Amino acid sequence: MTFMEEVSREELMRRIAGEIILSESPGRIMKKWRNLFELTQAEVARLMGISPSVLSDYENDRRKSPGTAFVKRFVRALVEADELRGGQQIRKYAIFYRNLSAAVIDLDEFESPKTIREVISAVGGEVLAGESLLDSPIYGYTVIDSLKAIKSLDAYDFLYLFGRNPMRAFIFASVTRGRSPMVAARLYPIKPRLIIIHGPRREQVDGLAIELAKLENICFALSTLPTVKEILDGLKSLKKIQ
């Protein structure tokens, strides 16, 4: 492992641990990350040196909130288990944090997953492709100013944006026709579950963008809300429903 890979790995571990510790429902966040790493309770418990039932109790809030030491053991077990499989999830989620604030309007995580259907509904969306994915889980969202992104981000920055967590919604504001977000998604190996665009009318949406969404099996939607503020309000309303 190179020095930068080690830094990225440690940053990922700190991010997961911090999200668990600061959450009002740490067990739910533990379960979320275990599922994101595609690990069973038995696999994680074995590396932690505990029984699966103990981990299950924490994940289902049948025990009091885990202490910092327990959370660190849990996070390290996630990483070690993934490394035994080749480190695929670490590479997927461990990104180098760069200053993307110029283009990112807002981003947040849901403590419990929302369905794509719920997210689209919250932003007044119309589904353009990927209807079969509407019941898939979404764990967070990133709202991006497309014009600022084009001016201030390079290709690697887009990779970092998409690589944060593929099980999230990407909402692109100030869009003209919607082709650029889908071309970017097609170029990168880590595909977001959901891309929503805001700006054009339905008849202005690029047909190629819709075709690319179908080819990449990405749910693609158009927000019909008048303003970005209303989109942000809709997304925040989802956080109140946990």
Contacts in CASP RR format, 6 or more apart in sequence:
PFRMAT RR
TARGET T0000
AUTHOR 0000-0000-0000
METHOD contacts of the structure
MODEL  1
MTFMEEVSREELMRRIAGEIILSESPGRIMKKWRNLFELTQAEVARLMGI
SPSVLSDYENDRRKSPGTAFVKRFVRALVEADELRGGQQIRKYAIFYRNL
SAAVIDLDEFESPKTIREVISAVGGEVLAGESLLDSPIYGYTVIDSLKAI
KSLDAYDFLYLFGRNPMRAFIFASVTRGRSPMVAARLYPIKPRLIIIHGP
RREQVDGLAIELAKLENICFALSTLPTVKEILDGLKSLKKIQ
1 9 0 8 1.000
4 96 0 8 1.000
5 94 0 8 1.000
7 96 0 8 1.000
8 94 0 8 1.000
8 95 0 8 1.000
8 96 0 8 1.000
9 79 0 8 1.000
9 90 0 8 1.000
9 94 0 8 1.000
11 94 0 8 1.000
11 96 0 8 1.000
11 97 0 8 1.000
12 79 0 8 1.000
12 90 0 8 1.000
12 93 0 8 1.000
12 94 0 8 1.000
12 95 0 8 1.000
13 75 0 8 1.000
13 76 0 8 1.000
13 79 0 8 1.000
16 33 0 8 1.000
16 75 0 8 1.000
16 78 0 8 1.000
17 68 0 8 1.000
17 71 0 8 1.000
17 72 0 8 1.000
17 75 0 8 1.000
18 71 0 8 1.000
19 29 0 8 1.000
19 33 0 8 1.000
19 109 0 8 1.000
20 26 0 8 1.000
20 27 0 8 1.000
20 29 0 8 1.000
20 30 0 8 1.000
20 33 0 8 1.000
20 66 0 8 1.000
20 71 0 8 1.000
20 74 0 8 1.000
20 75 0 8 1.000
21 67 0 8 1.000
21 68 0 8 1.000
21 71 0 8 1.000
23 29 0 8 1.000
23 111 0 8 1.000
24 111 0 8 1.000
25 61 0 8 1.000
25 111 0 8 1.000
25 112 0 8 1.000
25 242 0 8 1.000
26 58 0 8 1.000
26 65 0 8 1.000
26 66 0 8 1.000
26 71 0 8 1.000
27 58 0 8 1.000
27 59 0 8 1.000
27 60 0 8 1.000
27 61 0 8 1.000
27 65 0 8 1.000
27 66 0 8 1.000
28 59 0 8 1.000
28 61 0 8 1.000
28 111 0 8 1.000
28 112 0 8 1.000
29 111 0 8 1.000
30 55 0 8 1.000
30 58 0 8 1.000
30 59 0 8 1.000
30 66 0 8 1.000
30 71 0 8 1.000
30 74 0 8 1.000
31 59 0 8 1.000
31 60 0 8 1.000
32 111 0 8 1.000
32 112 0 8 1.000
32 113 0 8 1.000
32 139 0 8 1.000
33 75 0 8 1.000
33 78 0 8 1.000
34 41 0 8 1.000
34 44 0 8 1.000
34 59 0 8 1.000
34 78 0 8 1.000
36 89 0 8 1.000
36 93 0 8 1.000
36 139 0 8 1.000
36 165 0 8 1.000
36 167 0 8 1.000
37 78 0 8 1.000
37 81 0 8 1.000
37 82 0 8 1.000
37 89 0 8 1.000
38 89 0 8 1.000
39 78 0 8 1.000
39 81 0 8 1.000
39 82 0 8 1.000
40 52 0 8 1.000
41 52 0 8 1.000
41 55 0 8 1.000
41 56 0 8 1.000
41 59 0 8 1.000
42 52 0 8 1.000
43 81 0 8 1.000
44 55 0 8 1.000
44 74 0 8 1.000
44 77 0 8 1.000
44 78 0 8 1.000
44 81 0 8 1.000
45 51 0 8 1.000
45 52 0 8 1.000
45 54 0 8 1.000
45 55 0 8 1.000
45 77 0 8 1.000
47 76 0 8 1.000
47 77 0 8 1.000
47 80 0 8 1.000
47 81 0 8 1.000
48 55 0 8 1.000
48 73 0 8 1.000
48 74 0 8 1.000
48 77 0 8 1.000
54 63 0 8 1.000
55 74 0 8 1.000
56 62 0 8 1.000
57 63 0 8 1.000
58 66 0 8 1.000
58 70 0 8 1.000
66 74 0 8 1.000
79 90 0 8 1.000
82 88 0 8 1.000
82 89 0 8 1.000
82 90 0 8 1.000
83 90 0 8 1.000
92 163 0 8 1.000
92 166 0 8 1.000
92 190 0 8 1.000
93 163 0 8 1.000
93 164 0 8 1.000
93 165 0 8 1.000
95 160 0 8 1.000
95 163 0 8 1.000
95 164 0 8 1.000
96 160 0 8 1.000
98 157 0 8 1.000
98 160 0 8 1.000
100 153 0 8 1.000
100 157 0 8 1.000
100 160 0 8 1.000
100 161 0 8 1.000
102 148 0 8 1.000
102 152 0 8 1.000
102 153 0 8 1.000
103 144 0 8 1.000
103 145 0 8 1.000
103 148 0 8 1.000
103 149 0 8 1.000
103 152 0 8 1.000
103 153 0 8 1.000
103 157 0 8 1.000
104 142 0 8 1.000
104 143 0 8 1.000
104 144 0 8 1.000
104 145 0 8 1.000
104 161 0 8 1.000
105 143 0 8 1.000
105 144 0 8 1.000
105 145 0 8 1.000
105 173 0 8 1.000
105 228 0 8 1.000
105 232 0 8 1.000
106 141 0 8 1.000
106 142 0 8 1.000
106 143 0 8 1.000
106 232 0 8 1.000
106 235 0 8 1.000
107 140 0 8 1.000
107 141 0 8 1.000
107 142 0 8 1.000
107 143 0 8 1.000
107 164 0 8 1.000
108 140 0 8 1.000
108 141 0 8 1.000
108 235 0 8 1.000
108 236 0 8 1.000
108 239 0 8 1.000
109 139 0 8 1.000
109 140 0 8 1.000
110 138 0 8 1.000
110 139 0 8 1.000
110 140 0 8 1.000
110 238 0 8 1.000
110 239 0 8 1.000
110 242 0 8 1.000
111 239 0 8 1.000
111 242 0 8 1.000
112 242 0 8 1.000
113 137 0 8 1.000
113 138 0 8 1.000
113 139 0 8 1.000
113 167 0 8 1.000
114 137 0 8 1.000
114 138 0 8 1.000
114 140 0 8 1.000
114 238 0 8 1.000
115 134 0 8 1.000
115 135 0 8 1.000
115 136 0 8 1.000
115 137 0 8 1.000
115 138 0 8 1.000
116 133 0 8 1.000
116 134 0 8 1.000
116 135 0 8 1.000
116 136 0 8 1.000
116 138 0 8 1.000
116 169 0 8 1.000
116 193 0 8 1.000
116 194 0 8 1.000
116 219 0 8 1.000
117 134 0 8 1.000
117 135 0 8 1.000
118 138 0 8 1.000
118 238 0 8 1.000
119 138 0 8 1.000
119 141 0 8 1.000
119 169 0 8 1.000
119 194 0 8 1.000
119 196 0 8 1.000
119 235 0 8 1.000
119 238 0 8 1.000
120 127 0 8 1.000
120 134 0 8 1.000
120 194 0 8 1.000
120 196 0 8 1.000
120 219 0 8 1.000
120 221 0 8 1.000
122 234 0 8 1.000
122 235 0 8 1.000
122 237 0 8 1.000
122 238 0 8 1.000
123 171 0 8 1.000
123 196 0 8 1.000
123 198 0 8 1.000
123 221 0 8 1.000
123 223 0 8 1.000
123 225 0 8 1.000
123 231 0 8 1.000
123 234 0 8 1.000
123 235 0 8 1.000
124 223 0 8 1.000
124 224 0 8 1.000
124 225 0 8 1.000
125 196 0 8 1.000
125 221 0 8 1.000
125 222 0 8 1.000
125 223 0 8 1.000
125 224 0 8 1.000
125 225 0 8 1.000
126 202 0 8 1.000
126 221 0 8 1.000
126 222 0 8 1.000
126 224 0 8 1.000
127 134 0 8 1.000
127 219 0 8 1.000
127 220 0 8 1.000
127 221 0 8 1.000
128 205 0 8 1.000
128 209 0 8 1.000
128 210 0 8 1.000
128 213 0 8 1.000
128 220 0 8 1.000
128 221 0 8 1.000
128 222 0 8 1.000
129 210 0 8 1.000
129 213 0 8 1.000
129 214 0 8 1.000
129 218 0 8 1.000
129 219 0 8 1.000
129 220 0 8 1.000
130 213 0 8 1.000
130 214 0 8 1.000
130 217 0 8 1.000
130 218 0 8 1.000
130 219 0 8 1.000
130 220 0 8 1.000
131 219 0 8 1.000
133 193 0 8 1.000
133 194 0 8 1.000
133 217 0 8 1.000
133 218 0 8 1.000
133 219 0 8 1.000
134 219 0 8 1.000
136 167 0 8 1.000
136 193 0 8 1.000
136 194 0 8 1.000
136 219 0 8 1.000
137 167 0 8 1.000
137 193 0 8 1.000
138 167 0 8 1.000
138 168 0 8 1.000
138 169 0 8 1.000
138 193 0 8 1.000
138 194 0 8 1.000
139 165 0 8 1.000
139 167 0 8 1.000
139 168 0 8 1.000
140 165 0 8 1.000
140 167 0 8 1.000
140 168 0 8 1.000
140 169 0 8 1.000
141 168 0 8 1.000
141 169 0 8 1.000
141 170 0 8 1.000
141 171 0 8 1.000
141 235 0 8 1.000
142 161 0 8 1.000
142 164 0 8 1.000
142 168 0 8 1.000
142 169 0 8 1.000
142 170 0 8 1.000
142 171 0 8 1.000
143 171 0 8 1.000
143 173 0 8 1.000
143 228 0 8 1.000
143 231 0 8 1.000
143 232 0 8 1.000
143 235 0 8 1.000
144 161 0 8 1.000
144 170 0 8 1.000
144 171 0 8 1.000
144 172 0 8 1.000
144 173 0 8 1.000
145 173 0 8 1.000
145 174 0 8 1.000
146 172 0 8 1.000
146 173 0 8 1.000
146 174 0 8 1.000
146 175 0 8 1.000
146 180 0 8 1.000
146 181 0 8 1.000
147 174 0 8 1.000
148 174 0 8 1.000
149 157 0 8 1.000
149 158 0 8 1.000
149 172 0 8 1.000
150 180 0 8 1.000
153 161 0 8 1.000
158 184 0 8 1.000
158 188 0 8 1.000
159 188 0 8 1.000
159 190 0 8 1.000
161 170 0 8 1.000
162 170 0 8 1.000
162 184 0 8 1.000
162 185 0 8 1.000
162 188 0 8 1.000
162 190 0 8 1.000
162 191 0 8 1.000
162 192 0 8 1.000
163 188 0 8 1.000
163 190 0 8 1.000
166 190 0 8 1.000
166 191 0 8 1.000
166 192 0 8 1.000
166 193 0 8 1.000
167 193 0 8 1.000
168 192 0 8 1.000
168 193 0 8 1.000
168 194 0 8 1.000
169 192 0 8 1.000
169 193 0 8 1.000
169 194 0 8 1.000
169 195 0 8 1.000
169 196 0 8 1.000
170 181 0 8 1.000
170 192 0 8 1.000
170 194 0 8 1.000
170 195 0 8 1.000
170 196 0 8 1.000
171 195 0 8 1.000
171 196 0 8 1.000
171 197 0 8 1.000
171 198 0 8 1.000
171 223 0 8 1.000
171 231 0 8 1.000
171 235 0 8 1.000
172 178 0 8 1.000
172 180 0 8 1.000
172 181 0 8 1.000
172 195 0 8 1.000
172 196 0 8 1.000
172 197 0 8 1.000
172 198 0 8 1.000
173 198 0 8 1.000
173 199 0 8 1.000
173 228 0 8 1.000
173 231 0 8 1.000
174 198 0 8 1.000
174 199 0 8 1.000
175 181 0 8 1.000
175 197 0 8 1.000
175 198 0 8 1.000
175 199 0 8 1.000
175 200 0 8 1.000
176 199 0 8 1.000
176 200 0 8 1.000
176 204 0 8 1.000
177 200 0 8 1.000
177 204 0 8 1.000
177 205 0 8 1.000
177 206 0 8 1.000
177 209 0 8 1.000
178 197 0 8 1.000
178 200 0 8 1.000
178 205 0 8 1.000
178 206 0 8 1.000
178 209 0 8 1.000
179 206 0 8 1.000
179 208 0 8 1.000
179 209 0 8 1.000
181 195 0 8 1.000
181 197 0 8 1.000
181 209 0 8 1.000
182 195 0 8 1.000
182 206 0 8 1.000
182 208 0 8 1.000
182 209 0 8 1.000
182 212 0 8 1.000
182 213 0 8 1.000
182 216 0 8 1.000
182 218 0 8 1.000
182 220 0 8 1.000
183 209 0 8 1.000
183 212 0 8 1.000
185 191 0 8 1.000
185 192 0 8 1.000
185 195 0 8 1.000
185 212 0 8 1.000
185 216 0 8 1.000
185 218 0 8 1.000
186 212 0 8 1.000
186 215 0 8 1.000
186 216 0 8 1.000
191 216 0 8 1.000
191 217 0 8 1.000
191 218 0 8 1.000
192 218 0 8 1.000
193 218 0 8 1.000
193 219 0 8 1.000
194 218 0 8 1.000
194 219 0 8 1.000
194 220 0 8 1.000
194 221 0 8 1.000
195 213 0 8 1.000
195 218 0 8 1.000
195 219 0 8 1.000
195 220 0 8 1.000
195 221 0 8 1.000
196 220 0 8 1.000
196 221 0 8 1.000
196 222 0 8 1.000
196 223 0 8 1.000
197 205 0 8 1.000
197 209 0 8 1.000
197 220 0 8 1.000
197 221 0 8 1.000
197 222 0 8 1.000
197 223 0 8 1.000
198 222 0 8 1.000
198 223 0 8 1.000
198 225 0 8 1.000
198 228 0 8 1.000
198 231 0 8 1.000
199 223 0 8 1.000
200 222 0 8 1.000
202 222 0 8 1.000
205 222 0 8 1.000
209 220 0 8 1.000
210 220 0 8 1.000
213 219 0 8 1.000
213 220 0 8 1.000
223 231 0 8 1.000
225 231 0 8 1.000
END
